[in-house]
């Protein structure tokens, strides 16, 4: 894809002078989007002078390709690293080599690759490979997560249904003193080295199979054993040590919903975990520790993500991206001996994701991937909008307008509820919103109850109420767009993926106002979905189905198939285990036999959302074709 577009743009320069030829700008198409390159910060070098970043791009077919690049923190000397194709770097060793995951017989193994040699100097092979690796602040040890069970000799013949395991294995850079630490901890989800590199803070969680309620346990693990520090009767995310190593910090929640939203801490010596931010008006979704004792917090504030620090019980704003959002937490060198250079990934509605570096308390962008493509594109304006629903709920959303929008006319309209549902749309370059807007639509992405960024009560309001409270919020977004004069009430459509796919399927059973609907990988039957998804889903409703199935059927679209009149397009990956594909098949079959206008398209080998560019291209084509046919 990049070669073809690059050639197309280069040819005129051979024929015309710069002064006599100019490319006319045009609205965003999928091919434009697929040609965009994006840069994400991975790590900072031990001397603090350079940033390792992942440059993602697409070719004509296949999944996104990844190249690994370095750039100085002042934006100079960008260059591609010639690394093995099977190697994915995670960070730097103390002497400036790279460590990361190297594929050996389709299993990721810990490897060290010198940047000059470009080939692994060491590969540490474990029977079932590794899942993650972190290096200690002194650079003398790696802690890796691995499934410690022996390899199944019949794994190519059969698959045994059981919980995955994650245990800790510690290796030094020379490959000696390697062995399991705390082998009794078999379900590790997060870990962090102590400031003196002697032990690990570890979070384990009950696995889904065999358990109905999620529980997390914080432990301290060392070479001689482990001790439990605290139990939390809910989910957690991230883990870090305080600067004085007296406390362990993490994100967690007391709500029935499983998305962490507050910063918690517990004494490293043991005790009761305490919510340190009970009055937080935003959502603290995860934490990460730095080598100098910093505790970084990913803070969702409405439609933006910012970085905060947490110390001595207080949150302090650190970094935000003007008119945009951070993409994840900052990265830095892992070593105590390194400078405190910080790099972040940033995004906004008019640019690809790129790398910025902190200079004097503010962020300076040092990569500019995608700009050469977007300079030729007319993007629709994006505005953060606010309204109050009929029931008095204050709501926020992102409105994307067609290029050349005329405020004096009404447009075809798409309401686009996000997935999650415990997530949010952020103020970045959204391909679905922009490509649909390029077809002449106003697109509104409502942050309904259950979204992150608006405090714990707003987030938890979705529990047992996805089909009424969140539904009414999404409907209020359409009402708002009509009241603003943006949306033609006779040309309304709804489209969503995953939890947004549920919202689409449910909506067309409740109202006939939409002329077209597109449901991507949506939940249509809660009774079968909650136990069969690959991850915990009891944050929608934890009541036991054998006690009373009615609550789970109440918001299941399959129970109301006869009420649908809106033409519905169903899109689903046929290898989806997050929302199993039968969810789409069941709804399709019920609608089809009732004579409804419905089409279902599946994507071979695709997970929850297609990863192959040719499949993503088809998703966009199906969406825009359906809108053109039923909501022109």
C-alpha positions as CSV (number, residue, x, y, z in Angstrom):
1,X,0.0,0.0,0.0
2,X,2.7,2.5,0.9
3,X,4.8,1.7,-2.2
4,X,1.8,2.2,-4.5
5,X,0.8,5.5,-3.0
6,X,4.3,6.7,-2.7
7,X,4.8,6.0,-6.4
8,X,1.6,7.7,-7.3
9,X,2.7,10.9,-5.4
10,X,6.2,10.8,-6.8
11,X,5.4,10.5,-10.5
12,X,4.0,14.1,-11.0
13,X,7.2,15.5,-9.6
14,X,9.1,13.9,-12.5
15,X,6.8,15.7,-15.0
16,X,5.8,19.0,-13.4
17,X,7.6,21.6,-11.4
18,X,6.4,22.2,-7.9
19,X,5.0,25.6,-8.9
20,X,2.9,24.2,-11.8
21,X,1.3,21.2,-10.1
22,X,-0.7,20.8,-6.9
23,X,-2.7,17.8,-5.8
24,X,-6.3,18.6,-5.1
25,X,-7.3,17.7,-1.6
26,X,-10.0,15.0,-1.1
27,X,-12.0,13.4,1.7
28,X,-10.6,10.5,3.6
29,X,-11.0,7.1,2.0
30,X,-10.0,3.7,3.4
31,X,-7.0,3.5,1.1
32,X,-5.9,6.9,2.5
33,X,-6.3,5.6,6.0
34,X,-4.5,2.3,5.2
35,X,-1.5,4.3,3.9
36,X,-1.1,6.2,7.1
37,X,1.9,5.3,9.3
38,X,1.8,5.6,13.0
39,X,4.6,5.9,15.6
40,X,4.3,4.7,19.2
41,X,6.9,5.1,21.9
42,X,8.3,1.9,23.3
43,X,11.3,2.8,25.5
44,X,14.0,5.4,26.2
45,X,17.7,4.5,25.9
46,X,19.8,4.0,29.1
47,X,21.5,7.4,28.5
48,X,18.2,9.1,28.1
49,X,19.2,10.6,24.7
50,X,17.1,8.4,22.3
51,X,13.6,6.9,22.0
52,X,12.8,3.5,20.6
53,X,9.5,3.5,18.7
54,X,7.3,1.2,16.8
55,X,6.4,2.4,13.3
56,X,3.2,0.6,12.1
57,X,2.2,0.4,8.5
58,X,0.1,-1.7,6.2
59,X,1.0,-3.3,2.9
60,X,-1.4,-4.5,0.2
61,X,-2.5,-7.6,2.2
62,X,-2.0,-9.0,5.6
63,X,-1.8,-7.7,9.1
64,X,-0.1,-4.4,10.1
65,X,3.6,-4.5,9.7
66,X,5.9,-3.2,12.4
67,X,9.3,-1.6,12.0
68,X,11.5,-0.5,14.9
69,X,13.1,2.9,14.8
70,X,15.2,5.2,16.9
71,X,15.2,9.0,17.1
72,X,17.1,11.4,19.3
73,X,15.0,13.2,21.9
74,X,15.4,16.5,20.0
75,X,13.8,14.9,16.9
76,X,17.1,14.5,15.0
77,X,18.7,11.4,13.5
78,X,15.6,9.2,13.0
79,X,16.6,5.8,11.6
80,X,15.3,2.3,11.1
81,X,16.8,-0.6,13.1
82,X,17.7,-3.7,11.1
83,X,16.3,-6.3,13.5
84,X,15.2,-9.9,13.0
85,X,11.7,-10.2,11.6
86,X,10.7,-12.5,14.4
87,X,11.9,-10.1,17.1
88,X,9.7,-7.6,19.0
89,X,11.7,-5.4,21.4
90,X,10.3,-4.5,24.8
91,X,13.2,-2.3,26.0
92,X,16.9,-1.8,26.5
93,X,19.4,-3.8,28.4
94,X,21.8,-1.8,30.7
95,X,24.5,-1.8,28.0
96,X,22.2,-0.5,25.3
97,X,21.2,-3.7,23.5
98,X,17.5,-4.6,23.1
99,X,15.5,-7.3,24.9
100,X,12.2,-8.6,23.9
101,X,10.3,-11.5,22.4
102,X,11.7,-13.7,19.6
103,X,9.5,-16.3,17.9
104,X,10.9,-19.8,18.1
105,X,8.6,-22.5,16.6
106,X,5.6,-20.1,17.0
107,X,6.4,-19.5,20.7
108,X,7.7,-16.2,22.0
109,X,11.0,-16.5,23.9
110,X,13.1,-14.0,25.7
111,X,16.0,-12.7,23.5
112,X,18.7,-10.1,23.6
113,X,19.6,-8.4,20.3
114,X,22.5,-6.0,20.0
115,X,21.5,-3.1,17.8
116,X,24.8,-3.3,15.8
117,X,24.7,-7.1,15.1
118,X,21.0,-7.2,14.3
119,X,20.8,-10.9,15.4
120,X,20.1,-12.4,18.8
121,X,23.1,-12.9,21.0
122,X,21.1,-14.9,23.6
123,X,17.8,-16.7,23.5
124,X,16.3,-18.1,26.7
125,X,13.9,-20.9,25.7
126,X,11.2,-22.0,28.0
127,X,8.9,-25.0,27.3
128,X,5.8,-22.9,26.7
129,X,7.5,-19.6,25.8
130,X,7.0,-16.3,27.6
131,X,4.1,-13.9,27.9
132,X,5.9,-10.8,29.1
133,X,9.3,-9.7,30.4
134,X,10.5,-6.8,32.5
135,X,14.0,-5.8,33.5
136,X,15.1,-4.8,37.0
137,X,16.1,-1.2,37.8
138,X,19.7,-2.3,38.3
139,X,19.7,-4.2,34.9
140,X,20.8,-7.5,36.5
141,X,17.6,-9.6,36.2
142,X,14.6,-10.2,33.9
143,X,11.3,-11.3,35.3
144,X,9.3,-13.1,32.7
145,X,5.8,-14.5,32.8
146,X,5.4,-18.1,31.5
147,X,3.1,-21.0,31.7
148,X,5.2,-23.3,33.9
149,X,3.4,-26.5,33.0
150,X,5.3,-29.0,30.7
151,X,4.5,-28.7,27.0
152,X,1.6,-31.0,26.0
153,X,3.1,-33.5,23.5
154,X,-0.3,-33.8,21.9
155,X,-1.0,-30.1,21.5
156,X,-1.2,-30.5,17.7
157,X,-3.8,-33.3,18.1
158,X,-6.1,-32.0,20.7
159,X,-6.8,-29.0,22.8
160,X,-7.6,-29.2,26.5
161,X,-10.1,-26.7,27.8
162,X,-8.6,-25.2,31.0
163,X,-7.4,-21.9,32.4
164,X,-4.2,-20.4,31.1
165,X,-1.5,-20.0,33.7
166,X,1.2,-17.3,34.2
167,X,4.0,-17.9,36.6
168,X,7.3,-16.0,37.3
169,X,10.7,-17.1,36.0
170,X,13.7,-15.0,36.7
171,X,16.8,-14.9,34.4
172,X,20.0,-12.8,34.6
173,X,21.4,-11.3,31.4
174,X,24.2,-13.9,31.1
175,X,21.7,-16.7,31.3
176,X,22.7,-17.9,34.8
177,X,20.8,-18.1,38.0
178,X,17.6,-18.8,36.2
179,X,14.6,-20.4,37.8
180,X,11.1,-20.1,39.0
181,X,10.2,-17.6,41.7
182,X,7.1,-18.3,43.8
183,X,5.8,-21.2,41.7
184,X,2.7,-21.3,43.8
185,X,1.6,-18.1,42.1
186,X,0.1,-19.4,38.9
187,X,-2.3,-16.7,37.7
188,X,-0.1,-13.6,37.6
189,X,-1.5,-10.6,35.7
190,X,0.9,-7.8,36.8
191,X,4.3,-7.5,38.4
192,X,6.8,-4.7,39.2
193,X,10.4,-4.8,40.5
194,X,11.1,-3.1,43.8
195,X,13.4,-0.1,43.7
196,X,16.4,-2.1,44.9
197,X,15.7,-4.9,42.4
198,X,15.5,-7.6,45.1
199,X,11.8,-8.6,44.9
200,X,8.6,-8.2,42.9
201,X,5.2,-6.8,43.7
202,X,2.8,-9.3,42.1
203,X,-0.9,-9.3,41.4
204,X,-2.7,-12.6,40.8
205,X,-6.4,-12.9,39.9
206,X,-8.8,-15.8,40.0
207,X,-9.1,-17.3,36.5
208,X,-12.5,-17.2,34.8
209,X,-13.1,-21.0,34.5
210,X,-14.3,-22.3,37.8
211,X,-15.1,-19.0,39.4
212,X,-18.0,-16.6,39.1
213,X,-16.6,-13.6,41.0
214,X,-13.3,-12.0,40.3
215,X,-10.8,-11.6,43.1
216,X,-7.3,-10.1,43.1
217,X,-4.4,-10.8,45.5
218,X,-1.3,-8.6,46.0
219,X,1.8,-10.4,47.0
220,X,5.5,-9.8,47.4
221,X,7.7,-12.4,45.7
222,X,11.4,-13.0,46.1
223,X,14.0,-15.7,45.5
224,X,13.2,-17.4,48.8
225,X,9.4,-17.3,48.6
226,X,6.4,-15.1,48.8
227,X,4.0,-13.5,51.2
228,X,0.5,-12.3,50.7
229,X,0.0,-8.5,51.2
230,X,-3.7,-7.9,50.6
231,X,-6.8,-9.2,48.9
232,X,-9.2,-7.1,46.8
233,X,-12.6,-8.5,45.9
234,X,-12.6,-7.0,42.4
235,X,-10.4,-6.3,39.4
236,X,-7.1,-4.4,39.5
237,X,-4.8,-3.0,36.8
238,X,-1.1,-2.2,37.0
239,X,1.1,-2.3,40.0
240,X,4.0,-0.1,41.3
241,X,6.1,0.6,44.3
242,X,6.1,3.9,46.1
243,X,9.4,5.8,46.1
244,X,10.3,4.7,49.6
245,X,9.2,1.1,48.9
246,X,6.8,1.2,51.8
247,X,3.6,1.0,49.8
248,X,2.4,-0.9,46.7
249,X,0.1,1.1,44.4
250,X,-2.4,-0.2,41.9
251,X,-5.8,0.8,40.2
252,X,-8.9,-1.0,41.4
253,X,-12.6,-0.5,42.2
254,X,-15.3,-1.3,44.6
255,X,-18.0,-1.2,41.9
256,X,-19.7,-4.3,40.4
257,X,-18.2,-3.2,37.1
258,X,-14.7,-4.7,36.6
259,X,-12.9,-1.7,35.1
260,X,-10.6,-0.1,37.7
261,X,-11.3,3.6,38.3
262,X,-9.5,4.7,41.5
263,X,-5.9,4.6,42.8
264,X,-5.4,2.2,45.7
265,X,-2.5,1.4,47.9
266,X,-1.5,-1.1,50.6
267,X,1.5,-1.3,52.9
268,X,4.2,-3.5,51.5
269,X,4.4,-5.2,54.9
270,X,0.7,-6.2,54.5
271,X,-2.6,-4.9,55.5
272,X,-5.9,-3.6,54.0
273,X,-5.9,-2.0,50.6
274,X,-7.2,1.6,50.7
275,X,-8.9,3.7,48.1
276,X,-6.7,6.8,48.0
277,X,-8.8,8.8,45.6
278,X,-12.5,8.2,46.7
279,X,-13.7,11.6,45.4
280,X,-12.0,11.3,42.0
281,X,-14.3,12.8,39.3
282,X,-12.4,11.0,36.4
283,X,-11.2,7.5,35.9
284,X,-7.8,6.2,36.9
285,X,-7.6,3.1,34.7
286,X,-4.1,1.8,35.4
287,X,-0.7,2.6,37.0
288,X,2.9,2.0,36.2
289,X,6.1,2.6,38.2
290,X,9.3,4.3,37.1
291,X,12.9,3.5,38.1
292,X,13.2,6.6,40.3
293,X,10.1,5.9,42.4
294,X,7.6,7.7,40.2
295,X,4.1,6.2,40.1
296,X,2.4,7.1,36.8
297,X,-1.4,7.0,36.5
298,X,-3.4,6.8,33.2
299,X,-6.3,9.2,33.8
300,X,-9.3,9.2,31.5
301,X,-10.8,12.7,31.6
302,X,-13.9,12.7,29.4
303,X,-12.7,12.1,25.8
304,X,-9.0,12.7,26.6
305,X,-6.4,10.6,28.4
306,X,-3.8,12.4,30.5
307,X,-0.8,11.3,32.6
308,X,-0.8,12.0,36.3
309,X,1.7,11.1,39.0
310,X,0.8,9.7,42.4
311,X,2.9,10.3,45.5
312,X,2.3,10.6,49.3
313,X,-1.4,10.1,48.7
314,X,-1.8,12.8,46.1
315,X,-2.5,12.9,42.4
316,X,-0.6,15.5,40.4
317,X,-1.2,16.3,36.7
318,X,1.9,15.6,34.6
319,X,1.2,15.6,30.8
320,X,-1.7,16.3,28.5
321,X,-1.8,16.7,24.7
322,X,-3.5,20.0,23.6
323,X,-6.6,19.4,21.5
324,X,-5.9,15.7,21.6
325,X,-5.1,12.7,23.8
326,X,-2.2,10.6,25.1
327,X,-2.2,7.0,23.9
328,X,-1.2,5.0,27.0
329,X,1.2,5.8,29.7
330,X,4.7,7.5,29.3
331,X,7.8,5.3,28.6
332,X,11.3,5.9,30.0
333,X,14.5,4.1,30.7
334,X,14.0,1.2,33.1
335,X,17.2,1.9,35.1
336,X,17.9,3.8,38.3
337,X,21.1,5.1,36.9
338,X,19.4,6.6,33.8
339,X,18.2,10.2,33.4
340,X,14.5,10.9,33.8
341,X,13.7,11.3,30.1
342,X,10.0,10.7,29.4
343,X,8.4,9.9,26.0
344,X,4.7,9.5,25.3
345,X,2.5,8.6,22.3
346,X,0.0,11.3,21.3
347,X,-3.0,11.6,19.0
348,X,-5.4,14.2,17.8
349,X,-8.2,14.4,15.2
350,X,-6.0,15.7,12.5
351,X,-2.8,13.6,12.9
352,X,-1.7,10.0,13.2
353,X,-0.3,8.7,16.5
354,X,3.2,10.0,17.0
355,X,5.9,10.3,19.6
356,X,6.4,13.3,21.9
357,X,9.1,14.0,24.5
358,X,8.8,16.0,27.7
359,X,10.9,19.2,27.7
360,X,10.6,21.6,30.6
361,X,7.2,20.4,31.7
362,X,5.6,20.4,28.2
363,X,5.5,17.9,25.4
364,X,7.2,18.3,22.1
365,X,6.3,16.1,19.1
366,X,9.5,14.5,17.6
367,X,7.9,12.3,14.9
368,X,5.5,13.3,12.2
369,X,4.4,10.1,10.6
370,X,1.3,10.3,8.4
371,X,1.5,14.1,7.9
372,X,2.5,13.7,4.2
373,X,-0.7,11.7,3.5
374,X,-3.0,13.9,5.6
375,X,-1.7,17.1,4.0
376,X,-3.7,15.9,0.9
377,X,-6.9,15.1,2.8
378,X,-9.8,17.2,3.8
379,X,-10.8,15.9,7.2
380,X,-14.2,16.7,8.8
381,X,-14.2,19.0,11.8
382,X,-14.4,17.2,15.2
383,X,-16.0,18.9,18.1
384,X,-16.5,17.9,21.7
385,X,-20.2,18.5,22.5
386,X,-22.4,18.4,25.6
387,X,-26.1,18.0,26.3
388,X,-28.5,16.9,29.0
389,X,-30.8,14.0,28.4
390,X,-34.5,14.0,29.1
391,X,-33.9,12.3,32.4
392,X,-31.3,14.9,33.4
393,X,-28.1,13.1,32.7
394,X,-25.2,15.3,31.6
395,X,-23.5,13.7,28.6
396,X,-20.6,14.4,26.3
397,X,-19.8,13.2,22.8
398,X,-17.6,13.7,19.8
399,X,-19.3,15.1,16.7
400,X,-17.6,14.6,13.3
401,X,-18.9,16.8,10.5
402,X,-18.6,16.2,6.7
403,X,-15.9,18.1,4.9
404,X,-17.4,21.3,3.7
405,X,-20.2,21.2,6.3
406,X,-22.9,23.7,5.8
407,X,-24.7,24.7,9.0
408,X,-27.7,25.7,7.1
409,X,-28.7,22.2,6.0
410,X,-29.5,18.8,7.6
411,X,-27.4,15.8,6.9
412,X,-27.7,12.0,7.0
413,X,-26.7,11.0,10.5
414,X,-25.0,8.0,12.2
415,X,-24.9,7.6,15.9
416,X,-21.7,5.5,16.7
417,X,-21.7,4.1,20.3
418,X,-18.3,2.8,21.4
419,X,-17.3,-0.7,22.5
420,X,-16.2,-1.7,25.9
421,X,-18.6,-0.6,27.1
422,X,-16.4,0.5,30.0
423,X,-14.2,2.6,27.8
424,X,-14.4,5.8,25.9
425,X,-13.9,7.4,22.5
426,X,-10.9,9.7,22.7
427,X,-10.0,12.9,20.8
428,X,-7.9,11.3,18.1
429,X,-8.1,10.4,14.4
430,X,-11.1,8.0,14.2
431,X,-11.2,6.2,10.9
432,X,-14.8,5.0,11.2
433,X,-16.1,8.5,12.0
434,X,-14.0,10.3,9.4
435,X,-14.7,7.8,6.5
436,X,-18.4,7.9,7.2
437,X,-18.4,11.7,7.5
438,X,-16.6,11.8,4.1
439,X,-19.7,10.1,2.7
440,X,-21.8,13.2,3.7
441,X,-22.8,12.1,7.2
442,X,-22.7,13.8,10.6
443,X,-21.4,11.2,13.1
444,X,-21.9,11.5,16.8
445,X,-20.1,9.3,19.3
446,X,-21.9,9.5,22.7
447,X,-20.1,8.7,26.0
448,X,-23.0,7.0,27.6
449,X,-23.3,5.8,31.2
450,X,-20.7,3.1,31.6
451,X,-18.0,5.1,29.9
452,X,-14.7,5.9,31.5
453,X,-13.7,9.5,32.2
454,X,-16.6,10.7,34.2
455,X,-16.2,9.2,37.7
456,X,-17.1,6.0,39.4
457,X,-20.8,6.4,39.7
458,X,-21.2,7.2,36.0
459,X,-19.1,4.1,35.2
460,X,-20.9,1.8,37.6
461,X,-24.4,2.9,36.4
462,X,-24.2,0.4,33.6
463,X,-24.3,-2.6,35.9
464,X,-27.5,-4.5,35.1
465,X,-28.7,-1.5,33.1
466,X,-26.8,-1.6,29.7
467,X,-30.1,-2.1,27.9
468,X,-32.0,0.7,29.5
469,X,-29.8,3.5,30.9
470,X,-27.0,3.3,28.3
471,X,-29.6,2.8,25.6
472,X,-31.5,5.9,26.6
473,X,-28.2,7.9,26.6
474,X,-27.4,6.8,23.1
475,X,-31.0,7.7,22.0
476,X,-30.6,11.1,23.6
477,X,-27.5,11.7,21.4
478,X,-29.7,11.2,18.3
479,X,-32.3,13.6,19.8
480,X,-29.5,16.1,20.4
481,X,-28.2,15.9,16.9
482,X,-31.7,16.5,15.5
483,X,-32.3,19.4,17.9
484,X,-29.0,21.0,16.8
485,X,-30.2,20.9,13.2
486,X,-27.3,18.6,12.1
487,X,-29.4,15.4,11.6
488,X,-32.2,14.9,9.1
489,X,-34.7,13.0,11.2
490,X,-35.7,11.0,8.1
491,X,-32.1,9.8,7.5
492,X,-30.9,8.3,10.7
493,X,-28.6,5.3,11.1
494,X,-26.8,3.5,14.0
495,X,-23.5,1.6,13.9
496,X,-21.4,0.0,16.6
497,X,-18.9,-2.8,17.3
498,X,-18.7,-5.2,20.2
499,X,-20.5,-3.4,23.1
500,X,-21.5,-0.9,20.5
501,X,-22.7,-3.8,18.4
502,X,-24.9,-4.9,21.3
503,X,-26.3,-1.3,21.4
504,X,-27.1,-1.5,17.7
505,X,-28.8,-4.9,17.9
506,X,-30.8,-3.9,20.9
507,X,-31.8,-0.5,19.6
508,X,-33.4,-1.9,16.4
509,X,-35.6,-4.1,18.7
510,X,-36.8,-1.0,20.6
511,X,-37.3,1.7,18.0
512,X,-38.1,2.0,14.3
513,X,-36.6,5.5,13.9
514,X,-33.4,4.3,12.1
515,X,-33.4,3.7,8.4
516,X,-30.2,1.5,8.5
517,X,-28.2,-0.3,11.2
518,X,-24.8,-2.0,11.3
519,X,-23.9,-4.4,14.1
520,X,-20.3,-5.5,14.4
521,X,-19.5,-8.5,16.7
522,X,-22.3,-7.5,19.0
523,X,-23.8,-9.4,21.9
524,X,-27.3,-10.5,21.1
525,X,-27.9,-13.2,23.8
526,X,-26.6,-12.4,27.3
527,X,-27.6,-15.8,28.7
528,X,-25.1,-17.6,26.5
529,X,-22.6,-14.7,26.1
530,X,-21.5,-14.2,29.8
531,X,-20.2,-17.8,30.3
532,X,-18.8,-18.3,26.8
533,X,-16.8,-15.1,26.3
534,X,-13.0,-15.6,26.8
535,X,-12.9,-13.0,29.5
536,X,-14.8,-11.9,32.6
537,X,-18.2,-10.5,31.7
538,X,-20.1,-10.6,35.0
539,X,-19.7,-6.8,35.3
540,X,-22.8,-6.7,33.1
541,X,-24.8,-8.9,35.4
542,X,-23.4,-11.3,38.0
543,X,-26.7,-13.0,38.9
544,X,-26.7,-16.7,38.4
545,X,-28.7,-17.8,35.4
546,X,-30.1,-21.0,36.9
547,X,-31.7,-18.9,39.7
548,X,-33.6,-16.7,37.2
549,X,-32.8,-16.4,33.6
550,X,-35.2,-13.5,33.0
551,X,-32.7,-10.7,33.9
552,X,-30.2,-12.0,31.3
553,X,-32.9,-12.4,28.6
554,X,-34.4,-9.0,29.4
555,X,-31.9,-7.1,27.2
556,X,-31.2,-9.9,24.7
557,X,-32.0,-8.8,21.2
558,X,-32.8,-12.4,20.2
559,X,-35.8,-12.3,22.4
560,X,-37.3,-9.4,20.4
561,X,-36.4,-10.4,16.8
562,X,-40.0,-10.0,15.7
563,X,-39.9,-6.3,16.6
564,X,-37.1,-5.4,14.1
565,X,-38.0,-3.3,11.0
566,X,-34.7,-1.6,10.4
567,X,-32.5,-3.2,7.7
568,X,-29.6,-4.7,9.7
569,X,-26.1,-5.6,8.5
570,X,-24.2,-8.0,10.8
571,X,-20.4,-8.2,10.6
572,X,-18.4,-10.8,12.7
573,X,-15.0,-12.5,12.7
574,X,-15.4,-16.2,12.5
575,X,-12.6,-16.8,15.1
576,X,-14.0,-14.3,17.6
577,X,-13.7,-15.6,21.2
578,X,-14.5,-12.3,22.9
579,X,-18.0,-12.2,21.5
580,X,-18.4,-15.7,20.0
581,X,-19.5,-15.7,16.4
582,X,-22.7,-17.7,17.2
583,X,-24.0,-14.5,18.8
584,X,-24.3,-13.0,15.3
585,X,-25.5,-16.3,13.7
586,X,-28.3,-16.7,16.2
587,X,-29.7,-13.2,15.6
588,X,-29.3,-13.5,11.8
589,X,-31.1,-16.8,11.7
590,X,-34.0,-15.5,13.8
591,X,-34.4,-12.3,11.7
592,X,-34.1,-14.2,8.4
593,X,-36.8,-16.7,9.2
594,X,-39.1,-13.8,10.2
595,X,-38.6,-12.2,6.8
596,X,-36.6,-9.2,8.0
597,X,-34.1,-7.3,5.9
598,X,-30.7,-8.6,7.1
599,X,-27.3,-9.5,5.8
600,X,-24.5,-11.2,7.7
601,X,-20.8,-11.2,6.6
602,X,-18.1,-13.1,8.4
603,X,-14.3,-12.9,8.1
604,X,-12.3,-16.1,8.0
605,X,-9.8,-16.5,10.8
606,X,-10.6,-13.0,12.2
607,X,-10.7,-12.4,15.9
608,X,-12.9,-9.7,17.6
609,X,-12.0,-7.2,14.9
610,X,-10.2,-8.1,11.6
611,X,-6.5,-7.7,11.6
612,X,-5.9,-8.2,7.9
613,X,-6.0,-5.0,5.8
614,X,-8.1,-6.7,3.1
615,X,-10.7,-7.7,5.6
616,X,-10.7,-4.2,7.2
617,X,-11.2,-2.7,3.7
618,X,-14.2,-5.0,3.2
619,X,-15.7,-3.9,6.6
620,X,-15.6,-0.3,5.6
621,X,-17.0,-1.2,2.1
622,X,-19.9,-3.2,3.7
623,X,-20.6,-0.3,6.1
624,X,-20.7,2.5,3.5
625,X,-22.5,0.4,0.9
626,X,-25.2,-0.5,3.5
627,X,-25.6,3.2,4.4
628,X,-25.8,4.2,0.8
629,X,-28.5,1.6,0.1
630,X,-30.8,2.1,3.0
631,X,-30.0,5.6,4.3
632,X,-28.9,7.6,1.2
